[in-house]
């Protein structure tokens, strides 16, 4: 397993006194999306695993691992670092970061991490925040700082995933979820043949009417060269050029037919 995956496995999401089953389910869905699997509920108002999986489909593996605690100190007893999510900064001297800063600093540690979220109506109490080593605050609109529990959770969990796995997780994945055949780049000869056809097409539609085509074609060359076209992409643009030529030829034929009909 990669180091990033190990760090995500060491990360626990803690919901303190969650009031709404739907919000718990949405946090579970966000955890599944971001590759986290350890959820702890502290004195939830309601809990029904069947209902949660009904709202957040394909999350049985996360739901089956949920642990429920009576109080926050017990839920945090075995973690090395507790990060409290809050919409406000405190006057006390306590480490405070935005989500990206917190994720970058904390995922670099070889330590278990708990991210603690408070109840929906009033967040974490001062007593709960006192149990946290540091705080994370999402820089929202100052006139409306309160966020939905699941929304706040997914922002922070996204930053944790990004910091733990780095750019490799993004650049090496196939987002289409299907095998895609790699098309070789267009060759110099193929590009030159294309430019010849493209110039003819531009002349037919009147783009070069009354002007020297060389400067315009130089610009087209620069644009297509910068694009780094592969053969499939070049074929698509070449087909477009041929369609313009065919359209121009059809229009000429219609004009000839009309002229002959008018004689």
DOPATI-541678 format. One line per 4 residues: their letters; for each residue x, y, z of C-alpha. Coordinates in steps of 0.001 Angstrom, whole numbers, plus 500000, padded with zeros to 6 digits. Each point is the difference from the previous one (the first is absolute). Layout:
% residues N
A	X:Y:Z ~ ...
//
This chain:
% residues 263
XXXX	500000:500000:500000 ~ 501199:503520:499208 ~ 501007:502400:502716 ~ 497067:502225:499168
XXXX	497573:497128:500375 ~ 501529:499123:503364 ~ 499540:503582:501203 ~ 496346:499988:498956
XXXX	499581:496701:501859 ~ 501402:501677:503115 ~ 497458:502825:499734 ~ 496796:499813:502019
XXXX	496938:502172:499394 ~ 498126:500810:503204 ~ 496462:501423:500039 ~ 499194:501414:503423
XXXX	496276:499971:500824 ~ 498798:499852:496398 ~ 496302:500827:499876 ~ 498915:498906:496530
XXXX	500265:496496:498561 ~ 500161:501429:496474 ~ 503081:502032:500878 ~ 501685:496896:501417
XXXX	499234:498165:496757 ~ 501376:502851:497898 ~ 503210:500027:502027 ~ 500255:496238:499434
XXXX	499579:500578:496254 ~ 502732:502681:500059 ~ 502297:497647:501904 ~ 499473:497305:497370
XXXX	500760:502532:497237 ~ 503189:501177:501685 ~ 501323:496613:501061 ~ 499432:500213:503757
XXXX	498359:497154:501862 ~ 500090:500702:503752 ~ 497004:501848:501436 ~ 499235:500511:503663
XXXX	496703:501379:501288 ~ 499845:501614:503414 ~ 496523:499973:501560 ~ 498084:500291:496703
XXXX	496330:500993:500185 ~ 499103:497003:497857 ~ 501798:497170:498255 ~ 498745:497374:497579
XXXX	502576:498263:497813 ~ 497327:498777:497568 ~ 498675:503527:499423 ~ 503509:501392:499539
XXXX	500866:497479:497305 ~ 496648:500707:498391 ~ 500926:503673:499669 ~ 503704:499490:499252
XXXX	500073:497057:497627 ~ 502957:497616:499788 ~ 501405:501062:503372 ~ 499456:496821:502002
XXXX	503730:499633:500626 ~ 500173:503441:501636 ~ 496745:499581:501925 ~ 501024:496590:501339
XXXX	503088:501579:501599 ~ 498118:502836:501759 ~ 500660:500146:503736 ~ 497695:501796:502414
XXXX	501226:501658:503216 ~ 498269:501621:502951 ~ 502459:502868:500319 ~ 502678:501798:498001
XXXX	503012:499292:502249 ~ 499434:496259:499590 ~ 499629:500345:496230 ~ 503334:501836:499810
XXXX	501896:497926:502558 ~ 502067:497967:497520 ~ 500837:502696:497412 ~ 503229:501992:499911
XXXX	498601:503282:498730 ~ 496470:501425:500072 ~ 499051:502749:497568 ~ 496796:501877:500751
XXXX	497946:501463:497156 ~ 498505:503360:500897 ~ 498533:503036:498263 ~ 501666:502409:502404
XXXX	503464:500685:501319 ~ 500513:499996:503742 ~ 501718:502652:502073 ~ 502096:497311:501701
XXXX	503412:499120:498598 ~ 499243:496886:498036 ~ 501401:498785:496670 ~ 497633:501089:497237
XXXX	500113:499281:496268 ~ 497881:500050:496891 ~ 499242:496527:498536 ~ 502930:499944:497579
XXXX	502507:501087:502642 ~ 498667:497496:502521 ~ 500076:497131:497523 ~ 503532:500786:498828
XXXX	501370:500215:503539 ~ 498168:497089:501532 ~ 500245:497396:497238 ~ 503783:500386:500108
XXXX	500011:498571:503533 ~ 500239:496294:500741 ~ 497112:500289:502414 ~ 496322:499208:500242
XXXX	497667:502939:499408 ~ 496431:500705:501055 ~ 497997:502752:498314 ~ 497161:501022:502300
XXXX	496761:501611:498790 ~ 497327:501403:502301 ~ 496227:499862:499970 ~ 498148:501685:497162
XXXX	498337:502802:501967 ~ 502955:501368:501939 ~ 503206:498156:499066 ~ 502560:499010:502605
XXXX	499720:501401:503506 ~ 502959:501681:501679 ~ 500366:496925:502184 ~ 500231:497807:496901
XXXX	502468:502353:498343 ~ 502140:499835:503143 ~ 500480:496281:499286 ~ 501448:500755:496556
XXXX	503681:500674:499379 ~ 499280:502363:497112 ~ 497180:501531:498001 ~ 499043:500112:496326
XXXX	497756:502716:498656 ~ 498684:500240:496432 ~ 500370:503611:498784 ~ 496357:500568:499124
XXXX	498085:503235:499455 ~ 500362:501983:503235 ~ 496331:500980:499811 ~ 498927:496351:499887
XXXX	502607:497720:501529 ~ 497842:497033:500988 ~ 500205:497004:497654 ~ 498034:496812:499689
XXXX	501770:497221:501892 ~ 500540:497786:496963 ~ 501147:502937:497849 ~ 502626:500988:502537
XXXX	501090:496386:500384 ~ 500506:499420:496279 ~ 502101:503179:499635 ~ 502349:498928:502777
XXXX	500115:496355:498916 ~ 500814:501042:496428 ~ 503007:501965:501246 ~ 501097:497042:502126
XXXX	499825:497696:496994 ~ 501833:502471:497780 ~ 502799:500412:502534 ~ 500273:496278:500744
XXXX	500052:498727:496420 ~ 501449:502971:498121 ~ 499709:500644:496242 ~ 500690:496354:499138
XXXX	496477:499052:501047 ~ 498602:502439:497432 ~ 502384:499684:497079 ~ 500120:496201:499848
XXXX	496295:499286:500155 ~ 497693:499438:497033 ~ 496973:502095:500889 ~ 497936:498340:497276
XXXX	500153:496722:501997 ~ 500629:498121:496766 ~ 503037:499038:498004 ~ 500928:502662:497500
XXXX	502219:499213:497063 ~ 502921:502382:499779 ~ 500148:501662:496586 ~ 503460:500861:498649
XXXX	500800:503629:499237 ~ 499498:501312:496498 ~ 503129:499824:497862 ~ 501624:502932:498239
XXXX	498856:498705:496611 ~ 496420:499588:501225 ~ 499976:503546:501333 ~ 501374:501416:496755
XXXX	497343:498169:497994 ~ 497383:501336:502386 ~ 501237:503588:499679 ~ 499686:499754:496231
XXXX	496397:498808:500287 ~ 499228:502579:502697 ~ 501264:502838:497803 ~ 497812:498829:497119
XXXX	496995:499889:502330 ~ 500665:503487:501341 ~ 500328:501316:496457 ~ 496711:498368:499013
XXXX	498039:501597:502844 ~ 501489:503405:499219 ~ 502224:500494:503031 ~ 502950:501001:497815
XXXX	497986:502050:497517 ~ 502069:502961:498862 ~ 502879:499380:502411 ~ 503282:498116:500077
XXXX	499283:496557:501554 ~ 503570:499490:501249 ~ 499758:502028:503279 ~ 496617:498437:500848
XXXX	501264:496508:499281 ~ 503064:500695:502144 ~ 497657:500777:502900 ~ 498019:496819:499331
XXXX	503235:498002:499949 ~ 501088:501449:503332 ~ 496636:499234:501602 ~ 499846:496403:498789
XXXX	503656:499368:500878 ~ 499422:501258:503553 ~ 497003:497680:500313 ~ 502241:496918:499600
XXXX	497337:498128:498031 ~ 499921:496223:499925 ~ 498849:498142:496887 ~ 496415:499638:501198
XXXX	499694:503718:500718 ~ 501661:500935:496726 ~ 497612:497688:498167 ~ 497033:501765:501557
XXXX	501215:503447:498927 ~ 500962:498693:496565 ~ 496479:498611:499581 ~ 498687:503460:500870
XXXX	502177:501540:497284 ~ 498786:497465:497436 ~ 496396:500681:500970 ~ 500567:503716:499371
XXXX	501448:499183:496574 ~ 497090:497697:499211 ~ 497511:502613:501153 ~ 501648:502612:497790
XXXX	499860:497620:497045 ~ 496317:499304:500603 ~ 499267:503721:500129 ~ 501825:500520:496708
XXXX	497975:497204:498422 ~ 496745:501510:501252 ~ 501039:503351:498558 ~ 500762:498389:496630
XXXX	496693:498142:500024 ~ 498090:503197:500770 ~ 501855:501829:497210 ~ 499190:497287:497488
XXX	496377:499879:501107 ~ 499683:503740:499474 ~ 501129:499903:496388
//
